[in-house]
């Protein structure tokens, strides 16, 4: 029976719920902008990792190198888009 119990998925769910509760502390404890942004950024990043590895099985299978390359490329494009927008719109280099 122990072999049939999805322990990895249950632990992933508990970790996701814990990270969600940690993110809610930003709202309920009225943290400063810097502290709130830090908490939200860290919990969002950790939750994305948990979602990809536990529930989407990104690390399993023969093509995990291709999957992780796609994830790294997507993260790179997202960072370039965000920092490029900040550079042009906020910091005035356009």
PyMOL Python script that loads the backbone (N, CA, C, O; Angstrom):
from pymol import cmd

cmd.read_pdbstr("""\
ATOM      1  N   UNK A   1       0.818  -1.191   0.000  1.00  0.00           N
ATOM      2  CA  UNK A   1       0.000   0.000   0.000  1.00  0.00           C
ATOM      3  C   UNK A   1       0.862   1.256   0.000  1.00  0.00           C
ATOM      4  O   UNK A   1       0.500   2.266  -0.602  1.00  0.00           O
ATOM      5  N   UNK A   2       2.009   1.185   0.682  1.00  0.00           N
ATOM      6  CA  UNK A   2       2.892   2.346   0.756  1.00  0.00           C
ATOM      7  C   UNK A   2       3.422   2.736  -0.621  1.00  0.00           C
ATOM      8  O   UNK A   2       3.652   3.917  -0.881  1.00  0.00           O
ATOM      9  N   UNK A   3       3.614   1.777  -1.488  1.00  0.00           N
ATOM     10  CA  UNK A   3       4.126   2.059  -2.832  1.00  0.00           C
ATOM     11  C   UNK A   3       3.091   2.809  -3.673  1.00  0.00           C
ATOM     12  O   UNK A   3       3.460   3.501  -4.622  1.00  0.00           O
ATOM     13  N   UNK A   4       1.827   2.687  -3.347  1.00  0.00           N
ATOM     14  CA  UNK A   4       0.780   3.342  -4.117  1.00  0.00           C
ATOM     15  C   UNK A   4       0.461   4.746  -3.623  1.00  0.00           C
ATOM     16  O   UNK A   4      -0.206   5.507  -4.325  1.00  0.00           O
ATOM     17  N   UNK A   5       0.923   5.104  -2.432  1.00  0.00           N
ATOM     18  CA  UNK A   5       0.622   6.424  -1.874  1.00  0.00           C
ATOM     19  C   UNK A   5       1.515   7.477  -2.515  1.00  0.00           C
ATOM     20  O   UNK A   5       2.735   7.317  -2.520  1.00  0.00           O
ATOM     21  N   UNK A   6       0.941   8.556  -3.058  1.00  0.00           N
ATOM     22  CA  UNK A   6       1.737   9.593  -3.749  1.00  0.00           C
ATOM     23  C   UNK A   6       2.396  10.566  -2.750  1.00  0.00           C
ATOM     24  O   UNK A   6       1.996  11.726  -2.658  1.00  0.00           O
ATOM     25  N   UNK A   7       3.385  10.097  -2.021  1.00  0.00           N
ATOM     26  CA  UNK A   7       4.023  10.902  -0.983  1.00  0.00           C
ATOM     27  C   UNK A   7       4.671  12.163  -1.557  1.00  0.00           C
ATOM     28  O   UNK A   7       4.608  13.228  -0.944  1.00  0.00           O
ATOM     29  N   UNK A   8       5.289  12.046  -2.721  1.00  0.00           N
ATOM     30  CA  UNK A   8       5.939  13.203  -3.336  1.00  0.00           C
ATOM     31  C   UNK A   8       4.930  14.299  -3.664  1.00  0.00           C
ATOM     32  O   UNK A   8       5.200  15.479  -3.442  1.00  0.00           O
ATOM     33  N   UNK A   9       3.773  13.916  -4.190  1.00  0.00           N
ATOM     34  CA  UNK A   9       2.754  14.904  -4.531  1.00  0.00           C
ATOM     35  C   UNK A   9       2.122  15.523  -3.282  1.00  0.00           C
ATOM     36  O   UNK A   9       1.823  16.718  -3.272  1.00  0.00           O
ATOM     37  N   UNK A  10       1.919  14.735  -2.243  1.00  0.00           N
ATOM     38  CA  UNK A  10       1.354  15.262  -1.003  1.00  0.00           C
ATOM     39  C   UNK A  10       2.324  16.250  -0.361  1.00  0.00           C
ATOM     40  O   UNK A  10       1.907  17.307   0.113  1.00  0.00           O
ATOM     41  N   UNK A  11       3.605  15.916  -0.340  1.00  0.00           N
ATOM     42  CA  UNK A  11       4.603  16.833   0.216  1.00  0.00           C
ATOM     43  C   UNK A  11       4.709  18.107  -0.636  1.00  0.00           C
ATOM     44  O   UNK A  11       4.907  19.197  -0.100  1.00  0.00           O
ATOM     45  N   UNK A  12       4.577  17.969  -1.946  1.00  0.00           N
ATOM     46  CA  UNK A  12       4.563  19.137  -2.817  1.00  0.00           C
ATOM     47  C   UNK A  12       3.365  20.027  -2.545  1.00  0.00           C
ATOM     48  O   UNK A  12       3.485  21.252  -2.558  1.00  0.00           O
ATOM     49  N   UNK A  13       2.209  19.423  -2.300  1.00  0.00           N
ATOM     50  CA  UNK A  13       1.013  20.190  -1.977  1.00  0.00           C
ATOM     51  C   UNK A  13       1.184  20.925  -0.648  1.00  0.00           C
ATOM     52  O   UNK A  13       0.814  22.093  -0.534  1.00  0.00           O
ATOM     53  N   UNK A  14       1.738  20.252   0.350  1.00  0.00           N
ATOM     54  CA  UNK A  14       1.956  20.889   1.650  1.00  0.00           C
ATOM     55  C   UNK A  14       2.946  22.040   1.521  1.00  0.00           C
ATOM     56  O   UNK A  14       2.743  23.099   2.115  1.00  0.00           O
ATOM     57  N   UNK A  15       4.008  21.848   0.756  1.00  0.00           N
ATOM     58  CA  UNK A  15       4.980  22.931   0.537  1.00  0.00           C
ATOM     59  C   UNK A  15       4.332  24.104  -0.206  1.00  0.00           C
ATOM     60  O   UNK A  15       4.596  25.261   0.119  1.00  0.00           O
ATOM     61  N   UNK A  16       3.494  23.816  -1.190  1.00  0.00           N
ATOM     62  CA  UNK A  16       2.823  24.885  -1.935  1.00  0.00           C
ATOM     63  C   UNK A  16       1.872  25.664  -1.034  1.00  0.00           C
ATOM     64  O   UNK A  16       1.809  26.891  -1.114  1.00  0.00           O
ATOM     65  N   UNK A  17       1.136  24.967  -0.185  1.00  0.00           N
ATOM     66  CA  UNK A  17       0.234  25.642   0.733  1.00  0.00           C
ATOM     67  C   UNK A  17       1.001  26.483   1.750  1.00  0.00           C
ATOM     68  O   UNK A  17       0.564  27.576   2.110  1.00  0.00           O
ATOM     69  N   UNK A  18       2.134  25.980   2.209  1.00  0.00           N
ATOM     70  CA  UNK A  18       2.963  26.735   3.148  1.00  0.00           C
ATOM     71  C   UNK A  18       3.514  27.997   2.496  1.00  0.00           C
ATOM     72  O   UNK A  18       3.523  29.062   3.114  1.00  0.00           O
ATOM     73  N   UNK A  19       3.968  27.886   1.268  1.00  0.00           N
ATOM     74  CA  UNK A  19       4.480  29.058   0.558  1.00  0.00           C
ATOM     75  C   UNK A  19       3.373  30.066   0.272  1.00  0.00           C
ATOM     76  O   UNK A  19       3.609  31.274   0.298  1.00  0.00           O
ATOM     77  N   UNK A  20       2.169  29.577   0.002  1.00  0.00           N
ATOM     78  CA  UNK A  20       1.043  30.479  -0.196  1.00  0.00           C
ATOM     79  C   UNK A  20       0.714  31.223   1.094  1.00  0.00           C
ATOM     80  O   UNK A  20       0.430  32.420   1.069  1.00  0.00           O
ATOM     81  N   UNK A  21       0.754  30.518   2.212  1.00  0.00           N
ATOM     82  CA  UNK A  21       0.515  31.167   3.504  1.00  0.00           C
ATOM     83  C   UNK A  21       1.602  32.193   3.810  1.00  0.00           C
ATOM     84  O   UNK A  21       1.315  33.255   4.362  1.00  0.00           O
ATOM     85  N   UNK A  22       2.837  31.887   3.457  1.00  0.00           N
ATOM     86  CA  UNK A  22       3.924  32.845   3.658  1.00  0.00           C
ATOM     87  C   UNK A  22       3.726  34.085   2.793  1.00  0.00           C
ATOM     88  O   UNK A  22       4.032  35.197   3.224  1.00  0.00           O
ATOM     89  N   UNK A  23       3.218  33.903   1.583  1.00  0.00           N
ATOM     90  CA  UNK A  23       2.958  35.047   0.710  1.00  0.00           C
ATOM     91  C   UNK A  23       1.798  35.890   1.238  1.00  0.00           C
ATOM     92  O   UNK A  23       1.783  37.107   1.051  1.00  0.00           O
ATOM     93  N   UNK A  24       0.836  35.260   1.889  1.00  0.00           N
ATOM     94  CA  UNK A  24      -0.291  35.997   2.450  1.00  0.00           C
ATOM     95  C   UNK A  24       0.114  36.864   3.643  1.00  0.00           C
ATOM     96  O   UNK A  24      -0.594  37.808   3.993  1.00  0.00           O
ATOM     97  N   UNK A  25       1.234  36.551   4.260  1.00  0.00           N
ATOM     98  CA  UNK A  25       1.693  37.381   5.385  1.00  0.00           C
ATOM     99  C   UNK A  25       2.003  38.802   4.934  1.00  0.00           C
ATOM    100  O   UNK A  25       1.937  39.738   5.730  1.00  0.00           O
ATOM    101  N   UNK A  26       2.336  38.960   3.670  1.00  0.00           N
ATOM    102  CA  UNK A  26       2.603  40.303   3.140  1.00  0.00           C
ATOM    103  C   UNK A  26       1.358  41.168   3.276  1.00  0.00           C
ATOM    104  O   UNK A  26       1.444  42.343   3.635  1.00  0.00           O
ATOM    105  N   UNK A  27       0.217  40.589   2.992  1.00  0.00           N
ATOM    106  CA  UNK A  27      -1.031  41.343   3.076  1.00  0.00           C
ATOM    107  C   UNK A  27      -1.494  41.529   4.529  1.00  0.00           C
ATOM    108  O   UNK A  27      -1.850  42.633   4.942  1.00  0.00           O
ATOM    109  N   UNK A  28      -1.483  40.450   5.279  1.00  0.00           N
ATOM    110  CA  UNK A  28      -2.055  40.511   6.620  1.00  0.00           C
ATOM    111  C   UNK A  28      -1.193  41.277   7.618  1.00  0.00           C
ATOM    112  O   UNK A  28      -1.733  41.893   8.537  1.00  0.00           O
ATOM    113  N   UNK A  29       0.132  41.257   7.466  1.00  0.00           N
ATOM    114  CA  UNK A  29       1.009  41.952   8.405  1.00  0.00           C
ATOM    115  C   UNK A  29       1.432  43.319   7.898  1.00  0.00           C
ATOM    116  O   UNK A  29       2.225  44.000   8.550  1.00  0.00           O
ATOM    117  N   UNK A  30       0.917  43.732   6.744  1.00  0.00           N
ATOM    118  CA  UNK A  30       1.180  45.061   6.192  1.00  0.00           C
ATOM    119  C   UNK A  30       2.676  45.373   6.187  1.00  0.00           C
ATOM    120  O   UNK A  30       3.122  46.366   6.762  1.00  0.00           O
ATOM    121  N   UNK A  31       3.428  44.515   5.533  1.00  0.00           N
ATOM    122  CA  UNK A  31       4.878  44.686   5.453  1.00  0.00           C
ATOM    123  C   UNK A  31       5.230  45.877   4.572  1.00  0.00           C
ATOM    124  O   UNK A  31       4.413  46.337   3.775  1.00  0.00           O
ATOM    125  N   UNK A  32       6.438  46.362   4.721  1.00  0.00           N
ATOM    126  CA  UNK A  32       6.901  47.454   3.876  1.00  0.00           C
ATOM    127  C   UNK A  32       7.028  46.960   2.433  1.00  0.00           C
ATOM    128  O   UNK A  32       6.980  45.758   2.173  1.00  0.00           O
ATOM    129  N   UNK A  33       7.189  47.888   1.513  1.00  0.00           N
ATOM    130  CA  UNK A  33       7.277  47.527   0.098  1.00  0.00           C
ATOM    131  C   UNK A  33       8.475  46.621  -0.176  1.00  0.00           C
ATOM    132  O   UNK A  33       8.359  45.630  -0.896  1.00  0.00           O
ATOM    133  N   UNK A  34       9.614  46.963   0.396  1.00  0.00           N
ATOM    134  CA  UNK A  34      10.826  46.177   0.155  1.00  0.00           C
ATOM    135  C   UNK A  34      10.704  44.768   0.727  1.00  0.00           C
ATOM    136  O   UNK A  34      11.030  43.787   0.059  1.00  0.00           O
ATOM    137  N   UNK A  35      10.230  44.676   1.971  1.00  0.00           N
ATOM    138  CA  UNK A  35      10.086  43.359   2.597  1.00  0.00           C
ATOM    139  C   UNK A  35       9.011  42.538   1.888  1.00  0.00           C
ATOM    140  O   UNK A  35       9.194  41.344   1.647  1.00  0.00           O
ATOM    141  N   UNK A  36       7.902  43.175   1.558  1.00  0.00           N
ATOM    142  CA  UNK A  36       6.828  42.473   0.866  1.00  0.00           C
ATOM    143  C   UNK A  36       7.250  41.974  -0.503  1.00  0.00           C
ATOM    144  O   UNK A  36       6.935  40.848  -0.886  1.00  0.00           O
ATOM    145  N   UNK A  37       7.957  42.807  -1.232  1.00  0.00           N
ATOM    146  CA  UNK A  37       8.439  42.395  -2.561  1.00  0.00           C
ATOM    147  C   UNK A  37       9.412  41.240  -2.451  1.00  0.00           C
ATOM    148  O   UNK A  37       9.386  40.318  -3.267  1.00  0.00           O
ATOM    149  N   UNK A  38      10.267  41.286  -1.450  1.00  0.00           N
ATOM    150  CA  UNK A  38      11.234  40.200  -1.260  1.00  0.00           C
ATOM    151  C   UNK A  38      10.533  38.890  -0.930  1.00  0.00           C
ATOM    152  O   UNK A  38      10.856  37.848  -1.502  1.00  0.00           O
ATOM    153  N   UNK A  39       9.581  38.939  -0.017  1.00  0.00           N
ATOM    154  CA  UNK A  39       8.847  37.727   0.358  1.00  0.00           C
ATOM    155  C   UNK A  39       8.085  37.169  -0.832  1.00  0.00           C
ATOM    156  O   UNK A  39       8.115  35.963  -1.077  1.00  0.00           O
ATOM    157  N   UNK A  40       7.404  38.032  -1.575  1.00  0.00           N
ATOM    158  CA  UNK A  40       6.632  37.573  -2.730  1.00  0.00           C
ATOM    159  C   UNK A  40       7.521  37.003  -3.825  1.00  0.00           C
ATOM    160  O   UNK A  40       7.169  35.998  -4.443  1.00  0.00           O
ATOM    161  N   UNK A  41       8.655  37.622  -4.073  1.00  0.00           N
ATOM    162  CA  UNK A  41       9.573  37.137  -5.103  1.00  0.00           C
ATOM    163  C   UNK A  41      10.137  35.770  -4.732  1.00  0.00           C
ATOM    164  O   UNK A  41      10.188  34.867  -5.568  1.00  0.00           O
ATOM    165  N   UNK A  42      10.553  35.622  -3.498  1.00  0.00           N
ATOM    166  CA  UNK A  42      11.143  34.356  -3.070  1.00  0.00           C
ATOM    167  C   UNK A  42      10.100  33.241  -3.064  1.00  0.00           C
ATOM    168  O   UNK A  42      10.365  32.142  -3.552  1.00  0.00           O
ATOM    169  N   UNK A  43       8.911  33.517  -2.512  1.00  0.00           N
ATOM    170  CA  UNK A  43       7.889  32.469  -2.472  1.00  0.00           C
ATOM    171  C   UNK A  43       7.392  32.105  -3.871  1.00  0.00           C
ATOM    172  O   UNK A  43       7.095  30.938  -4.129  1.00  0.00           O
ATOM    173  N   UNK A  44       7.298  33.070  -4.768  1.00  0.00           N
ATOM    174  CA  UNK A  44       6.861  32.775  -6.140  1.00  0.00           C
ATOM    175  C   UNK A  44       7.898  31.917  -6.861  1.00  0.00           C
ATOM    176  O   UNK A  44       7.545  30.980  -7.577  1.00  0.00           O
ATOM    177  N   UNK A  45       9.164  32.237  -6.672  1.00  0.00           N
ATOM    178  CA  UNK A  45      10.226  31.464  -7.322  1.00  0.00           C
ATOM    179  C   UNK A  45      10.245  30.028  -6.797  1.00  0.00           C
ATOM    180  O   UNK A  45      10.332  29.082  -7.580  1.00  0.00           O
ATOM    181  N   UNK A  46      10.165  29.864  -5.484  1.00  0.00           N
ATOM    182  CA  UNK A  46      10.171  28.521  -4.903  1.00  0.00           C
ATOM    183  C   UNK A  46       8.929  27.725  -5.320  1.00  0.00           C
ATOM    184  O   UNK A  46       9.015  26.526  -5.584  1.00  0.00           O
ATOM    185  N   UNK A  47       7.801  28.384  -5.376  1.00  0.00           N
ATOM    186  CA  UNK A  47       6.580  27.687  -5.767  1.00  0.00           C
ATOM    187  C   UNK A  47       6.630  27.269  -7.241  1.00  0.00           C
ATOM    188  O   UNK A  47       6.125  26.205  -7.599  1.00  0.00           O
ATOM    189  N   UNK A  48       7.226  28.086  -8.080  1.00  0.00           N
ATOM    190  CA  UNK A  48       7.375  27.704  -9.486  1.00  0.00           C
ATOM    191  C   UNK A  48       8.267  26.471  -9.627  1.00  0.00           C
ATOM    192  O   UNK A  48       7.988  25.585 -10.434  1.00  0.00           O
ATOM    193  N   UNK A  49       9.331  26.420  -8.845  1.00  0.00           N
ATOM    194  CA  UNK A  49      10.216  25.247  -8.883  1.00  0.00           C
ATOM    195  C   UNK A  49       9.466  23.998  -8.426  1.00  0.00           C
ATOM    196  O   UNK A  49       9.576  22.942  -9.050  1.00  0.00           O
ATOM    197  N   UNK A  50       8.704  24.119  -7.336  1.00  0.00           N
ATOM    198  CA  UNK A  50       7.943  22.970  -6.844  1.00  0.00           C
ATOM    199  C   UNK A  50       6.922  22.519  -7.880  1.00  0.00           C
ATOM    200  O   UNK A  50       6.781  21.321  -8.127  1.00  0.00           O
ATOM    201  N   UNK A  51       6.215  23.458  -8.485  1.00  0.00           N
ATOM    202  CA  UNK A  51       5.204  23.104  -9.479  1.00  0.00           C
ATOM    203  C   UNK A  51       5.827  22.381 -10.674  1.00  0.00           C
ATOM    204  O   UNK A  51       5.280  21.392 -11.163  1.00  0.00           O
ATOM    205  N   UNK A  52       6.970  22.881 -11.140  1.00  0.00           N
ATOM    206  CA  UNK A  52       7.610  22.267 -12.303  1.00  0.00           C
ATOM    207  C   UNK A  52       8.144  20.874 -11.999  1.00  0.00           C
ATOM    208  O   UNK A  52       7.979  19.956 -12.802  1.00  0.00           O
ATOM    209  N   UNK A  53       8.780  20.715 -10.851  1.00  0.00           N
ATOM    210  CA  UNK A  53       9.420  19.434 -10.576  1.00  0.00           C
ATOM    211  C   UNK A  53       8.459  18.380 -10.045  1.00  0.00           C
ATOM    212  O   UNK A  53       8.555  17.215 -10.430  1.00  0.00           O
ATOM    213  N   UNK A  54       7.537  18.762  -9.174  1.00  0.00           N
ATOM    214  CA  UNK A  54       6.666  17.770  -8.545  1.00  0.00           C
ATOM    215  C   UNK A  54       5.437  17.475  -9.392  1.00  0.00           C
ATOM    216  O   UNK A  54       5.132  16.312  -9.656  1.00  0.00           O
ATOM    217  N   UNK A  55       4.737  18.505  -9.815  1.00  0.00           N
ATOM    218  CA  UNK A  55       3.450  18.276 -10.460  1.00  0.00           C
ATOM    219  C   UNK A  55       3.532  18.191 -11.977  1.00  0.00           C
ATOM    220  O   UNK A  55       2.683  17.549 -12.596  1.00  0.00           O
ATOM    221  N   UNK A  56       4.522  18.815 -12.590  1.00  0.00           N
ATOM    222  CA  UNK A  56       4.647  18.747 -14.046  1.00  0.00           C
ATOM    223  C   UNK A  56       5.736  17.771 -14.478  1.00  0.00           C
ATOM    224  O   UNK A  56       5.965  17.583 -15.673  1.00  0.00           O
ATOM    225  N   UNK A  57       6.400  17.159 -13.524  1.00  0.00           N
ATOM    226  CA  UNK A  57       7.396  16.121 -13.775  1.00  0.00           C
ATOM    227  C   UNK A  57       8.480  16.581 -14.758  1.00  0.00           C
ATOM    228  O   UNK A  57       8.837  15.851 -15.682  1.00  0.00           O
ATOM    229  N   UNK A  58       8.995  17.786 -14.553  1.00  0.00           N
ATOM    230  CA  UNK A  58       9.986  18.337 -15.480  1.00  0.00           C
ATOM    231  C   UNK A  58      11.307  17.587 -15.413  1.00  0.00           C
ATOM    232  O   UNK A  58      12.026  17.535 -16.410  1.00  0.00           O
ATOM    233  N   UNK A  59      11.646  17.011 -14.280  1.00  0.00           N
ATOM    234  CA  UNK A  59      12.932  16.333 -14.143  1.00  0.00           C
ATOM    235  C   UNK A  59      12.900  14.866 -14.488  1.00  0.00           C
ATOM    236  O   UNK A  59      13.922  14.189 -14.376  1.00  0.00           O
ATOM    237  N   UNK A  60      11.776  14.362 -14.899  1.00  0.00           N
ATOM    238  CA  UNK A  60      11.651  12.945 -15.202  1.00  0.00           C
ATOM    239  C   UNK A  60      11.677  12.715 -16.703  1.00  0.00           C
ATOM    240  O   UNK A  60      11.323  13.597 -17.485  1.00  0.00           O
ATOM    241  N   UNK A  61      12.088  11.558 -17.083  1.00  0.00           N
ATOM    242  CA  UNK A  61      12.069  11.186 -18.494  1.00  0.00           C
ATOM    243  C   UNK A  61      13.416  11.393 -19.164  1.00  0.00           C
ATOM    244  O   UNK A  61      14.372  11.884 -18.564  1.00  0.00           O
ATOM    245  N   UNK A  62      13.456  11.000 -20.425  1.00  0.00           N
ATOM    246  CA  UNK A  62      14.701  11.041 -21.185  1.00  0.00           C
ATOM    247  C   UNK A  62      15.007  12.426 -21.744  1.00  0.00           C
ATOM    248  O   UNK A  62      16.162  12.725 -22.050  1.00  0.00           O
ATOM    249  N   UNK A  63      14.000  13.269 -21.878  1.00  0.00           N
ATOM    250  CA  UNK A  63      14.187  14.576 -22.487  1.00  0.00           C
ATOM    251  C   UNK A  63      14.257  15.703 -21.463  1.00  0.00           C
ATOM    252  O   UNK A  63      13.873  16.834 -21.761  1.00  0.00           O
ATOM    253  N   UNK A  64      14.746  15.405 -20.256  1.00  0.00           N
ATOM    254  CA  UNK A  64      14.766  16.445 -19.230  1.00  0.00           C
ATOM    255  C   UNK A  64      15.759  17.553 -19.561  1.00  0.00           C
ATOM    256  O   UNK A  64      15.573  18.687 -19.119  1.00  0.00           O
ATOM    257  N   UNK A  65      16.802  17.257 -20.320  1.00  0.00           N
ATOM    258  CA  UNK A  65      17.756  18.291 -20.720  1.00  0.00           C
ATOM    259  C   UNK A  65      17.084  19.314 -21.634  1.00  0.00           C
ATOM    260  O   UNK A  65      17.324  20.515 -21.505  1.00  0.00           O
ATOM    261  N   UNK A  66      16.261  18.854 -22.536  1.00  0.00           N
ATOM    262  CA  UNK A  66      15.534  19.743 -23.439  1.00  0.00           C
ATOM    263  C   UNK A  66      14.521  20.584 -22.663  1.00  0.00           C
ATOM    264  O   UNK A  66      14.358  21.775 -22.926  1.00  0.00           O
ATOM    265  N   UNK A  67      13.843  19.951 -21.707  1.00  0.00           N
ATOM    266  CA  UNK A  67      12.839  20.670 -20.912  1.00  0.00           C
ATOM    267  C   UNK A  67      13.502  21.765 -20.095  1.00  0.00           C
ATOM    268  O   UNK A  67      13.016  22.896 -20.068  1.00  0.00           O
ATOM    269  N   UNK A  68      14.615  21.443 -19.420  1.00  0.00           N
ATOM    270  CA  UNK A  68      15.291  22.452 -18.612  1.00  0.00           C
ATOM    271  C   UNK A  68      15.913  23.550 -19.472  1.00  0.00           C
ATOM    272  O   UNK A  68      15.979  24.701 -19.040  1.00  0.00           O
ATOM    273  N   UNK A  69      16.365  23.223 -20.664  1.00  0.00           N
ATOM    274  CA  UNK A  69      16.863  24.246 -21.578  1.00  0.00           C
ATOM    275  C   UNK A  69      15.749  25.206 -21.961  1.00  0.00           C
ATOM    276  O   UNK A  69      15.967  26.416 -22.023  1.00  0.00           O
ATOM    277  N   UNK A  70      14.561  24.682 -22.218  1.00  0.00           N
ATOM    278  CA  UNK A  70      13.412  25.535 -22.515  1.00  0.00           C
ATOM    279  C   UNK A  70      13.022  26.421 -21.344  1.00  0.00           C
ATOM    280  O   UNK A  70      12.641  27.576 -21.534  1.00  0.00           O
ATOM    281  N   UNK A  71      13.117  25.883 -20.131  1.00  0.00           N
ATOM    282  CA  UNK A  71      12.804  26.672 -18.939  1.00  0.00           C
ATOM    283  C   UNK A  71      13.823  27.793 -18.770  1.00  0.00           C
ATOM    284  O   UNK A  71      13.451  28.934 -18.494  1.00  0.00           O
ATOM    285  N   UNK A  72      15.101  27.476 -18.933  1.00  0.00           N
ATOM    286  CA  UNK A  72      16.149  28.501 -18.810  1.00  0.00           C
ATOM    287  C   UNK A  72      15.990  29.582 -19.881  1.00  0.00           C
ATOM    288  O   UNK A  72      16.160  30.769 -19.602  1.00  0.00           O
ATOM    289  N   UNK A  73      15.665  29.167 -21.102  1.00  0.00           N
ATOM    290  CA  UNK A  73      15.460  30.130 -22.174  1.00  0.00           C
ATOM    291  C   UNK A  73      14.262  31.031 -21.874  1.00  0.00           C
ATOM    292  O   UNK A  73      14.334  32.244 -22.075  1.00  0.00           O
ATOM    293  N   UNK A  74      13.171  30.450 -21.399  1.00  0.00           N
ATOM    294  CA  UNK A  74      11.994  31.241 -21.046  1.00  0.00           C
ATOM    295  C   UNK A  74      12.287  32.227 -19.925  1.00  0.00           C
ATOM    296  O   UNK A  74      11.828  33.369 -19.962  1.00  0.00           O
ATOM    297  N   UNK A  75      13.057  31.786 -18.919  1.00  0.00           N
ATOM    298  CA  UNK A  75      13.424  32.689 -17.824  1.00  0.00           C
ATOM    299  C   UNK A  75      14.310  33.816 -18.341  1.00  0.00           C
ATOM    300  O   UNK A  75      14.169  34.962 -17.913  1.00  0.00           O
ATOM    301  N   UNK A  76      15.221  33.502 -19.256  1.00  0.00           N
ATOM    302  CA  UNK A  76      16.096  34.521 -19.837  1.00  0.00           C
ATOM    303  C   UNK A  76      15.286  35.561 -20.613  1.00  0.00           C
ATOM    304  O   UNK A  76      15.513  36.763 -20.472  1.00  0.00           O
ATOM    305  N   UNK A  77      14.349  35.098 -21.425  1.00  0.00           N
ATOM    306  CA  UNK A  77      13.518  36.019 -22.204  1.00  0.00           C
ATOM    307  C   UNK A  77      12.664  36.888 -21.275  1.00  0.00           C
ATOM    308  O   UNK A  77      12.492  38.080 -21.526  1.00  0.00           O
ATOM    309  N   UNK A  78      12.133  36.294 -20.209  1.00  0.00           N
ATOM    310  CA  UNK A  78      11.328  37.061 -19.255  1.00  0.00           C
ATOM    311  C   UNK A  78      12.171  38.125 -18.561  1.00  0.00           C
ATOM    312  O   UNK A  78      11.726  39.262 -18.405  1.00  0.00           O
ATOM    313  N   UNK A  79      13.379  37.770 -18.144  1.00  0.00           N
ATOM    314  CA  UNK A  79      14.254  38.747 -17.481  1.00  0.00           C
ATOM    315  C   UNK A  79      14.669  39.869 -18.423  1.00  0.00           C
ATOM    316  O   UNK A  79      14.702  41.033 -18.023  1.00  0.00           O
ATOM    317  N   UNK A  80      14.983  39.534 -19.658  1.00  0.00           N
ATOM    318  CA  UNK A  80      15.363  40.559 -20.629  1.00  0.00           C
ATOM    319  C   UNK A  80      14.180  41.489 -20.893  1.00  0.00           C
ATOM    320  O   UNK A  80      14.360  42.700 -21.020  1.00  0.00           O
ATOM    321  N   UNK A  81      12.981  40.933 -20.975  1.00  0.00           N
ATOM    322  CA  UNK A  81      11.792  41.752 -21.201  1.00  0.00           C
ATOM    323  C   UNK A  81      11.527  42.687 -20.026  1.00  0.00           C
ATOM    324  O   UNK A  81      11.251  43.871 -20.219  1.00  0.00           O
ATOM    325  N   UNK A  82      11.611  42.157 -18.813  1.00  0.00           N
ATOM    326  CA  UNK A  82      11.347  42.979 -17.627  1.00  0.00           C
ATOM    327  C   UNK A  82      12.397  44.059 -17.475  1.00  0.00           C
ATOM    328  O   UNK A  82      12.057  45.230 -17.310  1.00  0.00           O
ATOM    329  N   UNK A  83      13.676  43.686 -17.529  1.00  0.00           N
ATOM    330  CA  UNK A  83      14.719  44.681 -17.331  1.00  0.00           C
ATOM    331  C   UNK A  83      14.849  45.636 -18.513  1.00  0.00           C
ATOM    332  O   UNK A  83      15.247  46.788 -18.337  1.00  0.00           O
ATOM    333  N   UNK A  84      14.518  45.170 -19.714  1.00  0.00           N
ATOM    334  CA  UNK A  84      14.489  46.070 -20.856  1.00  0.00           C
ATOM    335  C   UNK A  84      13.381  47.095 -20.731  1.00  0.00           C
ATOM    336  O   UNK A  84      13.563  48.261 -21.081  1.00  0.00           O
ATOM    337  N   UNK A  85      12.228  46.663 -20.229  1.00  0.00           N
ATOM    338  CA  UNK A  85      11.130  47.603 -20.002  1.00  0.00           C
ATOM    339  C   UNK A  85      11.486  48.603 -18.917  1.00  0.00           C
ATOM    340  O   UNK A  85      11.209  49.795 -19.052  1.00  0.00           O
ATOM    341  N   UNK A  86      12.097  48.128 -17.844  1.00  0.00           N
ATOM    342  CA  UNK A  86      12.534  49.040 -16.785  1.00  0.00           C
ATOM    343  C   UNK A  86      13.564  50.026 -17.307  1.00  0.00           C
ATOM    344  O   UNK A  86      13.521  51.211 -16.976  1.00  0.00           O
ATOM    345  N   UNK A  87      14.475  49.545 -18.109  1.00  0.00           N
ATOM    346  CA  UNK A  87      15.520  50.398 -18.662  1.00  0.00           C
ATOM    347  C   UNK A  87      14.915  51.504 -19.511  1.00  0.00           C
ATOM    348  O   UNK A  87      15.327  52.660 -19.413  1.00  0.00           O
ATOM    349  N   UNK A  88      13.946  51.158 -20.340  1.00  0.00           N
ATOM    350  CA  UNK A  88      13.367  52.147 -21.249  1.00  0.00           C
ATOM    351  C   UNK A  88      12.324  53.033 -20.578  1.00  0.00           C
ATOM    352  O   UNK A  88      12.293  54.238 -20.827  1.00  0.00           O
ATOM    353  N   UNK A  89      11.477  52.466 -19.741  1.00  0.00           N
ATOM    354  CA  UNK A  89      10.339  53.215 -19.230  1.00  0.00           C
ATOM    355  C   UNK A  89      10.603  53.917 -17.897  1.00  0.00           C
ATOM    356  O   UNK A  89      10.067  54.998 -17.655  1.00  0.00           O
ATOM    357  N   UNK A  90      11.414  53.320 -17.038  1.00  0.00           N
ATOM    358  CA  UNK A  90      11.605  53.868 -15.710  1.00  0.00           C
ATOM    359  C   UNK A  90      12.930  54.615 -15.607  1.00  0.00           C
ATOM    360  O   UNK A  90      12.982  55.741 -15.111  1.00  0.00           O
ATOM    361  N   UNK A  91      13.981  53.990 -16.071  1.00  0.00           N
ATOM    362  CA  UNK A  91      15.302  54.568 -15.894  1.00  0.00           C
ATOM    363  C   UNK A  91      15.667  55.573 -16.980  1.00  0.00           C
ATOM    364  O   UNK A  91      16.694  56.241 -16.858  1.00  0.00           O
ATOM    365  N   UNK A  92      14.879  55.705 -18.025  1.00  0.00           N
ATOM    366  CA  UNK A  92      15.040  56.742 -19.020  1.00  0.00           C
ATOM    367  C   UNK A  92      16.084  56.496 -20.099  1.00  0.00           C
ATOM    368  O   UNK A  92      16.488  57.446 -20.769  1.00  0.00           O
ATOM    369  N   UNK A  93      16.532  55.276 -20.292  1.00  0.00           N
ATOM    370  CA  UNK A  93      17.496  54.991 -21.361  1.00  0.00           C
ATOM    371  C   UNK A  93      16.735  54.441 -22.566  1.00  0.00           C
ATOM    372  O   UNK A  93      16.520  53.236 -22.690  1.00  0.00           O
ATOM    373  N   UNK A  94      16.338  55.352 -23.446  1.00  0.00           N
ATOM    374  CA  UNK A  94      15.603  54.914 -24.637  1.00  0.00           C
ATOM    375  C   UNK A  94      16.064  55.599 -25.860  1.00  0.00           C
ATOM    376  O   UNK A  94      15.545  55.341 -26.945  1.00  0.00           O
TER     377      UNK A  94
END
""", "prot")
cmd.dss("prot")
cmd.show_as("cartoon", "prot")
cmd.util.cbc("prot")
cmd.orient("prot")
